[in-house]
Amino acid sequence: MKTVVRIVRGVVASTVILASMSVWSAASAEPAQAVVDNLDNSLIATMKQGDELGFAGRYKKLAPVIDQSFDLNRIAKLALGPSWAKLSEAQQQSYLTMFRKDTLATYASRFESYSGQSFEVQNVKEAPGGRRQVNTVIVSQGKKIPISYVLDNSHGSWKIINVVAKGASDLALKRAQYTSSIRDKGADGFIAQFETQLKKYPAIPELPAKSDA
């Protein structure tokens, strides 16, 4: 009888441990997914008002959620890699400001209208360095386009640091473009090229600088 009791207790203890591990894993992944869910919901809401808002309105509406969801300054620095040190302090600040504007303008341009699109989270996985990868698809006109978000929690909250669409890393693409520009044109030429890049958009609204707090 004692043997049976010990076995039952062991099974119960193991079940509790496994259940705790499952709950812990789900809880740890949930904040990262919540960031992506919030971003996706905001994109859908903005698209539904796209025509009414216009480019400037979409830009202003998306700014808070993009600032909250993305670690923009970190992405900007990662995109330059060692070339970051080639910029003067004034050029670094100018670059960070323009990088934010370009990111906001890109989203305001690409998510301009709604025709039944939806986002679906497929799963959340561990990524190297203690990061999370939230794998999603955007469903549009019967097609599913895979989009993966890589998030890091190095500053106390989960932030997106890379987006991979259809297997192409946005961070890797930017690094290739930016470092090539600095190599070929120098720091001044890179900044001038970025300024030219922003001119392809409609008039970009002036917004308060993003707080890093």
C-alpha positions in Angstrom: 0.0 0.0 0.0 2.8 2.4 0.9 4.4 1.7 -2.5 1.2 2.6 -4.3 0.9 5.8 -2.3 4.5 6.8 -3.2 3.8 6.0 -6.9 0.6 8.1 -6.8 2.4 11.0 -5.1 5.2 10.8 -7.6 2.8 11.0 -10.5 0.9 13.9 -9.0 4.2 15.8 -8.3 5.4 15.1 -11.9 2.0 16.3 -13.3 2.2 19.5 -11.2 5.8 20.2 -12.4 4.9 19.6 -16.0 1.8 21.8 -15.7 3.9 24.6 -14.1 6.4 24.3 -16.9 3.7 24.6 -19.5 2.1 27.6 -17.8 5.5 29.2 -17.4 6.3 28.7 -21.1 3.0 30.1 -22.2 3.3 33.1 -19.8 6.8 33.9 -20.9 5.8 33.9 -24.6 2.6 35.8 -24.2 4.1 39.3 -23.7 6.0 39.1 -26.9 2.9 37.9 -28.8 0.9 40.7 -27.2 3.3 43.3 -28.8 2.7 41.8 -32.2 -1.1 41.5 -31.7 -1.3 45.1 -30.7 0.7 46.2 -33.7 -1.4 44.0 -36.1 -4.7 45.3 -34.7 -3.5 48.9 -35.1 -2.5 48.2 -38.7 -5.9 46.8 -39.5 -7.7 49.7 -37.8 -5.6 52.2 -39.7 -6.2 50.4 -43.0 -9.9 50.6 -42.4 -9.6 54.4 -42.1 -6.9 54.6 -44.7 -8.7 56.7 -47.3 -10.2 59.0 -44.7 -6.9 59.5 -42.9 -4.7 60.0 -45.9 -0.9 59.5 -45.7 -0.4 62.1 -43.0 -3.2 60.8 -40.8 -2.0 57.2 -41.1 1.5 58.4 -40.2 0.3 60.1 -37.1 -2.0 57.3 -36.1 0.7 54.6 -36.4 3.5 56.6 -34.8 2.6 55.7 -31.1 2.2 52.0 -31.7 5.3 51.7 -33.8 7.3 53.6 -31.2 5.9 51.3 -28.6 6.4 48.1 -30.6 9.8 48.6 -32.2 13.2 49.3 -30.6 13.9 51.8 -33.5 17.1 53.2 -32.2 18.6 49.8 -31.7 17.5 48.6 -35.1 19.0 51.7 -36.7 22.3 51.0 -34.9 22.3 47.3 -35.8 21.6 48.2 -39.4 24.9 50.1 -39.5 26.9 47.7 -37.5 30.5 48.9 -37.1 29.8 51.7 -39.6 27.8 53.5 -36.8 31.2 54.7 -35.4 32.0 56.4 -38.7 29.2 58.9 -38.1 29.8 62.1 -36.0 27.6 62.6 -33.0 25.5 65.1 -35.0 25.2 62.6 -37.9 24.2 59.8 -35.6 21.3 61.9 -34.2 20.3 63.0 -37.7 20.3 59.3 -38.8 18.2 58.1 -35.9 15.6 60.8 -36.6 15.5 60.0 -40.3 15.4 56.2 -39.6 12.3 56.7 -37.5 10.6 58.9 -40.1 11.4 56.3 -42.8 10.0 53.5 -40.7 6.8 55.4 -40.0 6.4 56.6 -43.6 6.9 53.0 -44.9 4.1 51.6 -42.7 1.8 54.6 -43.6 2.4 53.9 -47.3 2.1 50.1 -47.3 -0.9 49.8 -45.1 -3.1 52.4 -46.8 -6.4 50.6 -47.5 -8.5 47.7 -46.3 -9.9 44.9 -48.4 -10.5 42.2 -45.9 -6.9 41.6 -44.8 -6.3 39.8 -41.5 -3.3 38.7 -39.4 -2.9 35.3 -37.9 -0.3 34.3 -35.3 1.0 30.8 -36.1 3.2 30.2 -33.1 5.8 31.8 -30.8 9.3 30.2 -30.6 12.4 30.7 -28.6 15.1 32.5 -30.6 18.9 32.8 -30.0 20.0 35.1 -27.2 16.8 34.7 -25.2 14.7 36.4 -27.8 11.3 35.4 -29.1 10.1 34.9 -32.7 6.5 35.5 -33.3 5.5 33.8 -36.6 2.4 35.2 -38.3 0.8 35.4 -41.7 -1.1 38.2 -43.3 -4.1 36.9 -45.2 -4.9 39.0 -48.3 -7.1 38.0 -51.2 -6.9 34.4 -50.3 -3.1 34.4 -50.1 -1.1 33.9 -46.9 2.1 35.9 -46.6 4.5 34.8 -43.8 5.8 37.5 -41.6 8.0 36.8 -38.6 8.9 39.2 -35.8 12.0 38.9 -33.7 11.7 40.5 -30.3 14.2 41.2 -27.5 13.6 42.1 -23.9 17.0 43.7 -23.1 15.4 46.9 -21.7 12.7 45.4 -19.6 9.9 45.1 -22.2 9.6 43.1 -25.4 10.4 45.1 -28.5 10.6 44.1 -32.2 14.2 44.3 -33.5 13.7 42.6 -36.9 11.0 41.6 -39.3 11.3 38.7 -41.7 8.9 38.8 -44.6 8.7 35.8 -47.0 12.2 34.7 -45.7 13.8 38.1 -46.3 15.3 39.8 -43.2 14.6 43.5 -43.2 17.5 44.2 -40.9 19.9 42.3 -43.2 18.6 44.2 -46.2 19.1 47.5 -44.5 22.6 46.7 -43.3 23.6 45.7 -46.9 22.2 49.0 -48.3 23.4 51.3 -45.6 27.0 49.9 -45.2 27.4 49.9 -49.0 26.3 53.6 -49.1 28.8 54.6 -46.3 31.6 52.6 -48.0 30.9 54.3 -51.4 29.8 57.8 -50.4 31.2 58.3 -46.9 29.2 59.5 -43.9 28.2 62.8 -45.5 27.1 61.0 -48.6 25.1 58.4 -46.6 23.2 61.1 -44.7 22.5 63.0 -48.0 21.2 59.8 -49.6 18.9 59.1 -46.6 17.5 62.7 -46.9 16.8 62.0 -50.6 15.1 58.7 -49.6 12.6 60.6 -47.4 11.6 62.9 -50.3 9.9 60.0 -52.1 7.1 60.1 -49.6 4.3 62.7 -49.4 4.9 65.5 -47.0 6.0 63.9 -43.7 4.3 65.4 -40.6 6.5 66.8 -37.9 6.0 64.9 -34.7 7.6 65.2 -31.3 10.8 63.2 -31.0 10.5 59.7 -29.7 11.2 59.3 -26.0 13.6 56.5 -25.0 12.2 56.4 -21.5 
